[in-house]
């Protein structure tokens, strides 16, 4: 309200306008308050003394930025629709200040609730939202550059219109994947099923997270090209190794997921043959297919491991009850 009064304007615009509006101030304040509120709440709730300070810092910062970014994007879409619906609407500074309070309160409540309810399924949904949303935004903002005529990695090069969006998406997706890995195997370590094979799977997931991050940190240009390409190839190679040795790594894995995994393996091989062998697929299409298959399989494997944990816990409960 003080900010609106300091503008010396008798009427404050609901949205748009070259002056400060209810929409712009709501977005700014809700993002700031929500970000720091999320950090404070998450640290109060989830601070595990068994974790290192660096791991706690990484998890907290990653999740707070990810959830705040999603709320920011939702607000942009919401206010765009409101701006088209209520074009030209204005309020006096007192009413405008109250409306800002309401909208900031809603976003703040959402982010505090999110911080209090961080679970593995929520993190998986967050990973999908961050990764797919960021990639789609990168594609949309670089459409005028005809990026698809080059390759998928063109979105992250300096020649692209908004290359930072693509690279930041990959880096944050890698950080979220690391957080999911921590959550999953912290839960697994309490189970009687936990053994050295699951430690190997954990190492694979950590390696994959680093490879995804390297694809974003080192764009496909100049001296960083070899690191970028090797990271991308390494990512697919690690997934292939995990699928091949899946039955050995997780003997209790379901037949359905095992069949699905071999289907993914065959699809990766066929797409490689279609690109390099008969040149049916372009480089861009091949990269998108390979990355989509690998990423989807990794997330589905996490869900399968989570299901094994739950089944193990239920079996232990039944034994105790007997």
Secondary structure as GFF3:
##gff-version 3
##sequence-region A 1 322
A	DSSP	alpha_helix	2	6	.	.	.	ID=ss1
A	DSSP	beta_strand	12	13	.	.	.	ID=ss2
A	DSSP	alpha_helix	22	46	.	.	.	ID=ss3
A	DSSP	alpha_helix	53	85	.	.	.	ID=ss4
A	DSSP	beta_strand	90	91	.	.	.	ID=ss5
A	DSSP	alpha_helix	93	116	.	.	.	ID=ss6
A	DSSP	alpha_helix	120	141	.	.	.	ID=ss7
A	DSSP	three_ten_helix	143	145	.	.	.	ID=ss8
A	DSSP	three_ten_helix	147	149	.	.	.	ID=ss9
A	DSSP	three_ten_helix	152	156	.	.	.	ID=ss10
A	DSSP	alpha_helix	163	188	.	.	.	ID=ss11
A	DSSP	alpha_helix	196	217	.	.	.	ID=ss12
A	DSSP	three_ten_helix	222	224	.	.	.	ID=ss13
A	DSSP	alpha_helix	225	244	.	.	.	ID=ss14
A	DSSP	alpha_helix	246	249	.	.	.	ID=ss15
A	DSSP	alpha_helix	255	272	.	.	.	ID=ss16
A	DSSP	pi_helix	273	277	.	.	.	ID=ss17
A	DSSP	alpha_helix	283	321	.	.	.	ID=ss18
###
